[in-house]
Amino acid sequence: MESPSTFGLAVPAAAGDAARESRFIYIAVPWTPMGGGMYKVADYLIQSQAERDDGPVLKPLDTRGEGGAAASLVQVFRAVKQLVKDRMARRVAGVHVNMAERLDFVRESIILIACRLLGIPTVLHLHAAQLHHSYRRFPAPLKAVVRWIFSLPQACVVLGRMSAQFVTDDLKVPAERVEIVINGVPEPVAERRPFTLHGVPRVLFVGNLSERKGVSDLLQSLAQPALAGVPLHLTLVGGGDVAGYAAQAERLKVAHKVHFHGWAGQAELAKLLADADVLVLPSYDEGLPLAILEALAHGVAVVCTPVGEIPHVLSHRMNACFVEPGDPASIARGLAQVLTEHELRERLEQNGRALYDEQFSLARFSIAIARIHQRQFGLSAPLVSNTLEVRA
């Protein structure tokens, strides 16, 4: 008998395998929509596993909770207590730790340290878009602490070449322990609304409403000359300073073009994407945003800034339209081009969907993570049959 999800790395069953069938892998993550992209990545990964008679292989370990900063530190110590309990029961095979920056870095570092002390193997999955900037400003003692934290896991998963270079060159993680895995998103479940020349084009923003995401620049772009006479309706999906940005839209006299939707769950966001004509994300800094991957999956044209890993996977006027960060006029020109040049928009839609099939499917992502889990933990989640069909 072999493990059902070794993907070419099959390990023959030993005498103790029956007892180990109830073992599992924790996905350590802020298990709340407040966790943003990390939460969605973990949720998609957990959704991709097939059912098992004795329970799932992949289980969330909440490292944040729903409260504020102080409450989140209480939650992370609850997570450590759970790890101790499961380690004593010899049920946890490993912990996949999803890490961003700031306070999340502290919380996930506590999990990594606890796992090292408990003898639980770990994989660190780095999602941080700004850690490389922050690290270079740290004093030498703090840099040493960060490097030590990154020395604890058995493997480090990163989103692309820039992140890989940062963890190997700056954080001194051996290259053989670094794995590049591009995030994946599910197939669309909602039918796409066709573009019509007679309707008002629908532009969608998805993300936390913040300056880093370029929300002020986006609102200012609506008042730029390039969009004069170009009808559009912008929907902003996400939490953050909704009231502040709504007031800014009023001051700019563009409020009639803007709707602040608030946070949307997976099914609701799928419907919004299916109804959208363009996704716009004018961020100053990013890793590889799930919002862009989800738009590509839906065949929605993308207008975005070439920051982080984005220019390494997307090409200007081939599968995305690049605009300059911090430049409302550039954002306006990009939106105007995609909304009025129908051949350009159709090319972005078709090529974007083809790129999703090639690189960003949930199937490819889940299999890549399962292979890492099998190597590092000796266990991986059995995946649903349509996931197993993708082997490349």
Beta strands, then each sheet from edge to edge (+ up, - down):
strand 1: 24-29
strand 2: 58-62
strand 3: 92-99
strand 4: 122-126
strand 5: 155-158
strand 6: 178-180
strand 7: 202-206
strand 8: 233-237
strand 9: 258-262
strand 10: 278-281
strand 11: 301-304
strand 12: 321-322
sheet 1: 2+ 1+ 3+ 4+ 5+ 6+
sheet 2: 9+ 8+ 7+ 10+ 11+ 12+
end
